[in-house]
Amino acid sequence: QVQLVESGGGVVPPGGSLRLSCAASGNIFRIYSMAWYRQVPGKQREWVARIEFSTGIRTYTDSVKGRFTISNDAAKNRVFLQMNSLNLEDTAVYVCNGMIRRKDTSGPINYWGQGIQVTVSS
């Protein structure tokens, strides 16, 4: 009923920039928040950034503060992650998350995208 699809990943050299996009579609009544997580093999999924759609409040994990910026386009049910000054430790599969209320349910549900690869390499 609800799908999240990421785009914009790829390979970038250290110090470079990349912008990720995530589009939510389907039986959406309201998006409460969207976030980005990242996954590295052998490690637990790490929260990166979140934006609250109602207030616009943005939060980040310490390791990306000052380098990454999360933003959204509420009218298009999209969230973005602008990543600057990328380093090798940023290499991961980046996964889009949405706290979304469907039209046919009374409360929000967490949805996850398939993930998209970001590789920082020289």
Disulfide bonds with the S-S distance in Angstrom:
Cys22-Cys96 2.07
